[in-house]
Amino acid sequence: MHAWAARVTRDWPPFHSESRGGWRFGLAEGFTKRANCALLEDPGADVAEVTTFYRGHGLRPCVQVWPGEEAVDARLAEQGYAVVEPTLVLAQELTERPQGPGTTLISDSPTERWTELFAETGVSPEWADGVVRILSGVTAAYGVHESGDGRGCAVLDGESVAICGMVTARAARGRGVAGAILVDLLAWAHDKGARRAYLCVVADNEPALRLYRGAGFEEVSRYHNRVLAN
């Protein structure tokens, strides 16, 4: 399995996983592709295994494809799997403590406002609950800007921290809310022993890319999903 694939799935874990037929299958009741996809363990794995597994669980078959997996990527394309959401992995070293503004309220469980901000992403309450359940399987800190206009999450794993769940209310975008949350979460993580940070961002999300690159993140890897078209 690709090293970054292993890291990402550890920090955004499915409810259930199993390895067979050269694949590692993740299941999380359909909540997010990242937790409901197959990861390659054997370069010669049969694509039909993915199709059978996910259809058997009532989910659209999905594979997360990483650099070096071009051969299986071609086989997936031949079987009707389409590319969905090319994603970048951005990272930075946390050798020094970031100097955040201290305007983020950080807790070890999602507050009511943290959860309410799901409405800004247009997802259903059921989907929001599913994401919270995914995050309950890791060591996470939940940050909400003091204005209530934005939120984010930091998943701590030893000396590594993953930033995820960043949302800013539409009316407050462009006011520095997300940047403040990001730096405050990184400062919190540094205080907890993290010395490396990373995040995943959809490749065409230009506003998010400007924010993260401005904060010192650089591309270290990338992946795309292959989803069976029908």
C-alpha positions as CSV (number, residue, x, y, z in Angstrom):
1,M,0.0,0.0,0.0
2,H,1.2,3.5,-0.8
3,A,2.7,5.2,2.3
4,W,0.4,8.2,2.1
5,A,-2.6,6.0,1.5
6,A,-1.9,4.2,4.7
7,R,-1.5,7.5,6.6
8,V,-4.7,9.1,5.2
9,T,-6.8,6.1,5.9
10,R,-5.4,5.9,9.5
11,D,-6.4,9.5,10.1
12,W,-9.8,9.2,8.4
13,P,-10.7,5.6,9.2
14,P,-13.6,3.5,8.0
15,F,-15.9,1.9,10.4
16,H,-14.8,-1.5,9.1
17,S,-12.0,-2.7,6.9
18,E,-10.8,-6.0,5.5
19,S,-8.0,-7.2,3.2
20,R,-8.6,-9.8,0.5
21,G,-7.8,-10.4,-3.1
22,G,-5.0,-7.9,-3.1
23,W,-7.2,-5.0,-1.9
24,R,-7.9,-3.4,1.4
25,F,-11.6,-2.5,1.5
26,G,-13.0,0.2,3.7
27,L,-16.6,0.6,4.7
28,A,-18.3,3.5,6.5
29,E,-22.0,3.2,5.5
30,G,-21.3,5.4,2.4
31,F,-20.1,8.5,4.4
32,T,-17.3,10.0,2.3
33,K,-15.4,8.3,-0.5
34,R,-12.2,8.4,1.5
35,A,-13.7,6.0,4.1
36,N,-15.6,3.8,1.5
37,C,-12.9,2.9,-1.0
38,A,-10.5,0.2,-1.9
39,L,-6.7,0.6,-1.5
40,L,-4.3,-1.4,-3.6
41,E,-2.2,-3.9,-1.7
42,D,-1.1,-6.1,-4.6
43,P,-0.3,-4.6,-8.0
44,G,-1.8,-7.6,-9.7
45,A,-5.2,-7.4,-7.9
46,D,-8.3,-8.0,-9.9
47,V,-10.6,-5.1,-10.4
48,A,-13.6,-7.4,-10.3
49,E,-13.0,-7.9,-6.6
50,V,-13.7,-4.3,-6.0
51,T,-16.9,-4.3,-8.0
52,T,-18.2,-7.4,-6.3
53,F,-17.4,-6.2,-2.8
54,Y,-19.0,-2.8,-2.9
55,R,-22.0,-3.8,-4.9
56,G,-22.5,-6.5,-2.3
57,H,-22.7,-3.8,0.3
58,G,-25.0,-1.6,-1.7
59,L,-22.3,1.0,-2.4
60,R,-20.9,2.4,-5.7
61,P,-17.5,0.7,-6.2
62,C,-14.6,3.2,-5.6
63,V,-10.8,2.9,-5.6
64,Q,-8.3,5.4,-4.3
65,V,-5.4,5.5,-6.8
66,W,-2.0,6.8,-5.9
67,P,1.3,7.5,-7.8
68,G,3.0,4.2,-8.9
69,E,-0.4,2.5,-9.4
70,E,-0.7,3.4,-13.1
71,A,-1.2,-0.2,-14.2
72,V,-4.3,-0.8,-12.0
73,D,-5.5,2.7,-12.9
74,A,-5.5,1.6,-16.6
75,R,-7.4,-1.6,-15.7
76,L,-10.0,0.4,-13.7
77,A,-10.5,2.7,-16.7
78,E,-11.0,-0.3,-19.0
79,Q,-13.7,-1.6,-16.6
80,G,-15.7,1.7,-16.7
81,Y,-14.3,3.4,-13.5
82,A,-14.2,7.1,-14.0
83,V,-11.8,9.6,-12.4
84,V,-13.5,11.6,-9.6
85,E,-12.1,14.4,-7.5
86,P,-8.3,14.5,-8.1
87,T,-6.8,15.4,-4.8
88,L,-3.5,16.9,-3.6
89,V,-1.7,16.0,-0.4
90,L,0.0,19.1,1.1
91,A,2.4,19.0,4.0
92,Q,4.8,21.0,6.0
93,E,7.3,20.6,8.9
94,L,6.4,22.1,12.3
95,T,9.9,22.7,13.5
96,E,8.7,25.8,15.3
97,R,5.5,26.6,17.0
98,P,3.2,28.5,14.7
99,Q,2.1,31.9,16.1
100,G,-1.7,31.8,15.9
101,P,-4.0,34.7,16.8
102,G,-5.6,32.6,19.6
103,T,-9.1,33.3,18.3
104,T,-10.1,29.6,17.9
105,L,-12.0,27.8,20.7
106,I,-10.6,24.2,20.7
107,S,-12.2,21.2,22.4
108,D,-11.8,17.5,22.3
109,S,-15.4,16.9,21.0
110,P,-17.5,18.7,18.4
111,T,-19.5,21.5,19.9
112,E,-23.0,22.4,18.7
113,R,-21.7,25.2,16.5
114,W,-19.0,22.9,15.0
115,T,-21.7,20.6,13.9
116,E,-24.1,23.3,12.8
117,L,-21.5,24.5,10.2
118,F,-22.1,21.4,8.2
119,A,-25.1,23.2,6.8
120,E,-22.6,25.5,4.9
121,T,-21.4,22.4,2.9
122,G,-24.9,21.4,1.9
123,V,-24.8,17.9,3.4
124,S,-27.6,16.2,5.2
125,P,-27.8,15.9,9.0
126,E,-27.3,12.1,8.5
127,W,-24.1,12.7,6.5
128,A,-22.9,15.1,9.1
129,D,-23.4,12.5,11.8
130,G,-21.5,10.0,9.7
131,V,-18.5,12.3,9.5
132,V,-18.6,12.9,13.3
133,R,-18.6,9.1,13.8
134,I,-15.6,8.8,11.5
135,L,-13.7,11.4,13.6
136,S,-14.7,9.7,16.8
137,G,-12.3,6.8,15.8
138,V,-9.2,9.1,16.1
139,T,-7.6,11.6,18.5
140,A,-9.1,14.8,17.3
141,A,-9.3,18.5,18.3
142,Y,-12.3,20.5,17.1
143,G,-11.8,24.2,16.6
144,V,-14.5,26.9,16.2
145,H,-13.6,30.5,15.5
146,E,-14.6,32.9,18.3
147,S,-17.0,34.6,15.9
148,G,-18.8,31.2,15.2
149,D,-18.2,31.8,11.5
150,G,-15.8,28.9,10.8
151,R,-14.4,25.6,12.1
152,G,-11.7,23.0,11.5
153,C,-10.4,19.8,12.9
154,A,-6.9,18.4,13.8
155,V,-6.3,14.7,13.9
156,L,-3.2,13.9,16.0
157,D,-1.1,10.7,15.4
158,G,2.1,10.9,17.3
159,E,4.3,13.5,15.6
160,S,1.9,13.9,12.7
161,V,-1.2,16.0,12.5
162,A,-3.8,16.0,9.8
163,I,-6.0,19.1,9.2
164,C,-9.5,18.4,8.0
165,G,-13.1,19.6,8.3
166,M,-12.3,23.2,7.4
167,V,-15.5,25.2,6.8
168,T,-16.2,28.9,6.7
169,A,-19.6,30.5,6.7
170,R,-20.3,32.0,3.3
171,A,-21.0,35.4,4.7
172,A,-17.6,35.5,6.4
173,R,-15.4,34.2,3.6
174,G,-12.4,36.4,2.7
175,R,-12.1,37.8,6.3
176,G,-9.2,35.6,7.5
177,V,-11.4,33.3,9.6
178,A,-10.1,30.1,8.0
179,G,-6.5,31.2,8.2
180,A,-6.8,32.0,11.9
181,I,-8.3,28.6,12.6
182,L,-5.6,26.8,10.6
183,V,-2.8,28.4,12.4
184,D,-4.4,28.0,15.8
185,L,-4.9,24.3,15.2
186,L,-1.3,23.9,14.1
187,A,-0.2,25.6,17.2
188,W,-2.3,23.3,19.3
189,A,-0.9,20.3,17.5
190,H,2.7,21.5,18.0
191,D,2.0,21.9,21.8
192,K,0.8,18.2,21.7
193,G,4.1,17.1,20.1
194,A,3.3,17.2,16.4
195,R,6.2,18.1,14.2
196,R,4.7,17.4,10.8
197,A,1.4,18.5,9.3
198,Y,-0.6,17.5,6.2
199,L,-4.0,17.9,4.7
200,C,-5.9,16.7,1.6
201,V,-7.5,19.2,-0.7
202,V,-9.4,18.8,-4.0
203,A,-7.1,19.9,-6.8
204,D,-9.4,22.5,-8.3
205,N,-10.3,24.2,-5.0
206,E,-8.3,27.3,-5.7
207,P,-9.4,29.4,-2.6
208,A,-8.3,26.5,-0.3
209,L,-5.0,26.0,-2.2
210,R,-4.2,29.7,-1.8
211,L,-4.9,29.5,2.0
212,Y,-2.8,26.4,2.5
213,R,0.1,27.4,0.3
214,G,0.1,30.8,2.0
215,A,0.4,29.0,5.3
216,G,3.5,27.1,4.2
217,F,2.0,23.8,2.9
218,E,3.6,22.3,-0.2
219,E,2.5,19.4,-2.4
220,V,4.0,16.0,-1.4
221,S,1.7,13.6,-3.2
222,R,-1.7,13.3,-4.9
223,Y,-4.4,10.8,-5.6
224,H,-7.7,10.4,-7.5
225,N,-10.7,8.3,-7.0
226,R,-11.9,5.8,-9.6
227,V,-15.6,5.3,-9.3
228,L,-17.6,2.8,-11.3
229,A,-19.8,4.9,-13.6
230,N,-22.9,2.7,-13.5
